[in-house]
Amino acid sequence: MIFDEEINQTIRFMKPSGIRKFFDIAATKKGVVSLGVGEPDFITPWHIREAAIHAIEKGRTFYTGNKGLPVLQEAICDYYRRKFNVTYDPRENVMVTVGGSEGIDVVLRALCQPGDEVILPTPAYVAYAAIIEMAGAKVVEVELKEEERFKLTPEALKAAITEKTKAVILNFPGNPTGGVMSREDYAGIVPILKESGIFAITDEIYAELTYEGKHVSLAEYDEVKDRTVVINGFSKAYSMTGYRIGYILAHKDLIEMFNKVHQYTIMCASTPSQYAAIEAAYNGDDDIEEMFMSFRHRRNYIVKELNRIGLKTHMPEGAFYVFPSVKCSGMSSQEFCEKLLDEENLALVPGDAFGQAGEGYVRISYAYSLEEIKTAIEKLEHFLAVHS
Ligand SMILES: Cc1ncc(COP(=O)(O)O)c(C=O)c1O
């Protein structure tokens, strides 16, 4: 690269996303079956699409306030109260963002300074580590273990906290493991958060896809609420990935700081999409239920089938990913996925794309039709037979 010396050196040495890199290879091949992308396969429910169309027809095409439309701020607070029993003030505690993605970026950039450490339980969604580094902070990985159902334990959290720790990132239900934290699990974590005074950034984007019991939001715990920053959005729950609407819920003083970053970089989220999100938040419960049932059915099917063909797979309690171990093949995650793509035309994501703790696993998204899932299982079964 001719600009190597001039470019920001953090960006220069940043590894490209392990997911993207892999799908670039897949895109050059014909007839590839992919269970790689974490995006619901449903078209956005019609009444939500109609709300966006209607907004455009009515000429609601101007900037909104930086923090989002007041009606959407209210709808988000109403949703959190109704669903998770958490109260926030629509004017003080909410900022609408361009997807959960912008939320993660804004929060980390506003909180972190060079020298800070951010605890990242891994395997983790690929954006966190990159954004922590771009914010000038250091990633401190904590391994989530399969035998602990990919939950964060109090012991692991405590051991990772140092004087430099600024925050911990929690993502439950989690991408890529489907791990979930129950009320009992949080009972061990919350006192440590309180005592240490670190921020907890809780990415609850898969909250609606909690299969056993109800999602527990960390913001429910009053003793740590001031230092809890919730990130959520409409992409996964309502199948609205392309609308790019997310939000941050936090203490009003933090929201003011986040808004500084947001107003200079983004201005505001897309206006027609915000109208669609209002419709989703108020009238989308039945859609969520329908998609939930379908995902749960696919989860049960794929876990049963993967175990049948010999890939040990734990039953994920949330999100729409399974994380089978491929250690039985004797191959590394990368090798397994490369050979699978090469020989069977099947694209999965190597587990190490989500941090070193993901080595020995692959991520399979079941946000695909049952037909595609069945085809993928056949290909995997053939692949394992050839390599046994
Ligand atoms: C854990 C997690 N957080 C955030 C996002 C970003 O979602 P969006 O920006 O579409 O709201 C994703 C997307 O895959 C994710 O898996």
Ligand as a Chemical Component Dictionary entry (heavy atoms), coordinates in Angstrom:
data_LIG
# 
_chem_comp.id                   LIG 
_chem_comp.type                 NON-POLYMER 
_chem_comp.pdbx_formal_charge   0 
_chem_comp.three_letter_code    LIG 
# 
loop_
_chem_comp_atom.comp_id 
_chem_comp_atom.atom_id 
_chem_comp_atom.alt_atom_id 
_chem_comp_atom.type_symbol 
_chem_comp_atom.charge 
_chem_comp_atom.model_Cartn_x 
_chem_comp_atom.model_Cartn_y 
_chem_comp_atom.model_Cartn_z 
_chem_comp_atom.pdbx_ordinal 
LIG C1 C1 C 0 -24.066 -8.342 19.028 1  
LIG C2 C2 C 0 -24.386 -7.364 17.957 2  
LIG N1 N1 N 0 -24.471 -6.065 18.265 3  
LIG C3 C3 C 0 -24.732 -5.150 17.336 4  
LIG C4 C4 C 0 -24.932 -5.499 16.023 5  
LIG C5 C5 C 0 -25.198 -4.415 15.015 6  
LIG O1 O1 O 0 -26.517 -4.371 14.637 7  
LIG P1 P1 P 0 -27.160 -3.138 13.887 8  
LIG O2 O2 O 0 -26.117 -2.111 13.659 9  
LIG O3 O3 O 0 -27.725 -3.677 12.623 10 
LIG O4 O4 O 0 -28.233 -2.627 14.813 11 
LIG C6 C6 C 0 -24.853 -6.838 15.640 12 
LIG C7 C7 C 0 -25.022 -7.267 14.232 13 
LIG O5 O5 O 0 -24.754 -8.359 13.830 14 
LIG C8 C8 C 0 -24.582 -7.803 16.647 15 
LIG O6 O6 O 0 -24.502 -9.110 16.361 16 
# 
loop_
_chem_comp_bond.comp_id 
_chem_comp_bond.atom_id_1 
_chem_comp_bond.atom_id_2 
_chem_comp_bond.value_order 
_chem_comp_bond.pdbx_ordinal 
LIG C1 C2 SING 1  
LIG C2 N1 SING 2  
LIG C2 C8 DOUB 3  
LIG N1 C3 DOUB 4  
LIG C3 C4 SING 5  
LIG C4 C5 SING 6  
LIG C4 C6 DOUB 7  
LIG C5 O1 SING 8  
LIG O1 P1 SING 9  
LIG P1 O2 DOUB 10 
LIG P1 O3 SING 11 
LIG P1 O4 SING 12 
LIG C6 C7 SING 13 
LIG C6 C8 SING 14 
LIG C7 O5 DOUB 15 
LIG C8 O6 SING 16 
# 
